[in-house]
Amino acid sequence: MGRILGIDYGSRRIGLALSDPLHVIASPYKTLIIRDEKQVLRELKIAVDDNDVEMLVVGLPLGMKGQETEQTRRVRRFASLLKDTGYEVILEDERLTSVSAKRSLVVQEIRTGHNKGLVDQTAAAILLQQYLDKHSG
C-alpha cells in the first residue's frame, strides 16, 4: 500500500505531509517555494516517486460559511492540473488548518513568524490526518 501526500497549497508556498504506509498517521514532510508551475510539478513528482505515493489529498480553502473564494478557485485549478498529470487527487475541506497548525507550533514553543514553511507543512499534516481519520477502518 502506497502513502498519501497531503498538500496545503498557498500563494507562495506549498506545505506537504505524508501518511505512513498503513494510512494511519500524517506527518509534516517539506515545503515547496512556488517559483513556477513546471518547477512545482517537477518537485511534486520527485516527492511522489521518492515516497511511493499513491494518492494526493489537496486542501480546499473554503470560506467560513462554505463559500468559494478566489483561493478556492486557484486550488481547484491546481488540483485539476494534478489530475491532468495523472495523479489521483482528492479535495479535502481545510478550513482552520492553518490556525490549528500555528496553535500547535506555539504550544511546542516554535516561533511561527520565522517558520512559515513549518506552518504550511503542519497545516498539510492536519488536513491529511483529518482525511485519514474519516477514511480509516
C-alpha positions as CSV (number, residue, x, y, z in Angstrom):
1,M,0.0,0.0,0.0
2,G,1.4,3.4,-1.0
3,R,1.5,6.5,1.0
4,I,-0.8,9.5,0.7
5,L,0.6,13.0,0.2
6,G,-1.2,15.9,1.8
7,I,-0.9,19.3,0.0
8,D,-1.6,22.7,1.6
9,Y,-1.5,25.0,-1.5
10,G,-0.7,28.6,-0.8
11,S,0.1,31.6,-3.0
12,R,3.9,31.5,-2.2
13,R,4.5,28.1,-0.6
14,I,3.1,24.6,-0.7
15,G,3.2,22.6,2.5
16,L,3.5,18.8,2.1
17,A,2.7,16.0,4.5
18,L,3.0,12.2,4.2
19,S,0.9,9.4,5.6
20,D,2.6,6.3,6.9
21,P,2.2,3.2,4.6
22,L,-0.9,2.0,6.6
23,H,-2.7,5.4,6.2
24,V,-2.9,5.9,10.0
25,I,-0.7,8.8,10.8
26,A,0.2,12.0,8.9
27,S,3.5,13.8,9.4
28,P,4.9,17.1,8.1
29,Y,7.2,16.4,5.2
30,K,8.5,19.5,3.4
31,T,7.7,22.9,2.0
32,L,8.0,23.9,-1.7
33,I,8.6,27.5,-2.6
34,I,6.5,28.4,-5.7
35,R,8.5,29.8,-8.5
36,D,6.5,28.5,-11.4
37,E,4.1,25.7,-12.3
38,K,6.7,23.4,-14.0
39,Q,9.1,23.6,-11.1
40,V,6.2,22.8,-8.7
41,L,5.1,19.8,-10.8
42,R,8.7,18.6,-11.0
43,E,9.3,18.8,-7.3
44,L,5.9,17.1,-6.6
45,K,6.8,14.2,-9.0
46,I,10.1,13.7,-7.1
47,A,8.2,13.6,-3.7
48,V,5.7,11.2,-5.2
49,D,8.3,8.9,-6.7
50,D,10.7,9.0,-3.7
51,N,7.9,8.1,-1.2
52,D,5.8,5.6,-3.1
53,V,2.8,8.0,-3.1
54,E,-0.5,6.6,-4.5
55,M,-2.8,9.5,-3.9
56,L,-2.8,13.3,-3.3
57,V,-5.1,15.0,-0.8
58,V,-5.3,18.7,-1.6
59,G,-6.7,21.1,1.0
60,L,-9.7,23.1,-0.3
61,P,-9.8,26.5,1.3
62,L,-13.5,27.3,1.5
63,G,-14.8,30.5,3.3
64,M,-16.0,30.1,6.8
65,K,-19.6,29.7,5.5
66,G,-18.5,27.1,2.9
67,Q,-18.4,29.6,0.1
68,E,-15.9,29.6,-2.8
69,T,-13.2,32.3,-2.7
70,E,-10.5,33.4,-5.1
71,Q,-8.1,31.0,-3.4
72,T,-10.6,28.1,-3.7
73,R,-10.6,28.7,-7.4
74,R,-6.8,28.7,-7.5
75,V,-6.7,25.4,-5.6
76,R,-9.3,23.8,-7.9
77,R,-7.3,24.8,-10.9
78,F,-4.1,23.4,-9.3
79,A,-5.9,20.1,-8.4
80,S,-7.2,19.9,-12.0
81,L,-3.6,20.3,-13.3
82,L,-2.5,17.5,-11.0
83,K,-5.3,15.2,-12.2
84,D,-4.4,16.1,-15.8
85,T,-0.8,14.9,-15.0
86,G,-2.2,11.5,-14.0
87,Y,-2.4,11.7,-10.2
88,E,-5.4,10.5,-8.2
89,V,-6.5,13.7,-6.4
90,I,-9.0,14.2,-3.5
91,L,-10.1,17.6,-2.3
92,E,-10.4,18.0,1.5
93,D,-12.0,20.9,3.3
94,E,-9.1,22.6,5.1
95,R,-10.9,25.4,7.0
96,L,-8.9,26.4,10.1
97,T,-6.0,24.0,9.4
98,S,-3.5,26.9,9.3
99,V,-4.9,28.3,12.5
100,S,-4.6,24.9,14.1
101,A,-1.1,24.5,12.7
102,K,0.0,27.8,14.3
103,R,-1.6,26.9,17.6
104,S,0.1,23.5,17.6
105,L,3.5,25.1,16.9
106,V,3.0,27.8,19.5
107,V,2.3,25.1,22.1
108,Q,5.6,23.5,21.2
109,E,7.3,26.9,21.6
110,I,8.2,27.1,17.9
111,R,8.1,30.7,16.6
112,T,5.6,30.7,13.7
113,G,6.7,34.1,12.3
114,H,10.1,32.7,11.3
115,N,8.9,29.2,10.4
116,K,6.2,29.8,7.8
117,G,7.3,26.7,5.9
118,L,6.8,24.6,9.0
119,V,3.3,26.1,9.5
120,D,2.5,25.1,5.9
121,Q,3.8,21.5,6.5
122,T,1.9,21.3,9.7
123,A,-1.3,22.5,8.1
124,A,-0.8,19.9,5.4
125,A,-0.4,17.2,8.1
126,I,-3.5,18.4,9.9
127,L,-5.6,18.2,6.7
128,L,-4.2,14.9,5.8
129,Q,-4.8,13.5,9.3
130,Q,-8.4,14.8,9.0
131,Y,-8.8,12.8,5.8
132,L,-7.2,9.7,7.2
133,D,-9.4,9.8,10.3
134,K,-12.5,10.0,8.1
135,H,-11.5,7.1,5.9
136,S,-9.9,4.7,8.4
137,G,-11.3,1.3,9.1
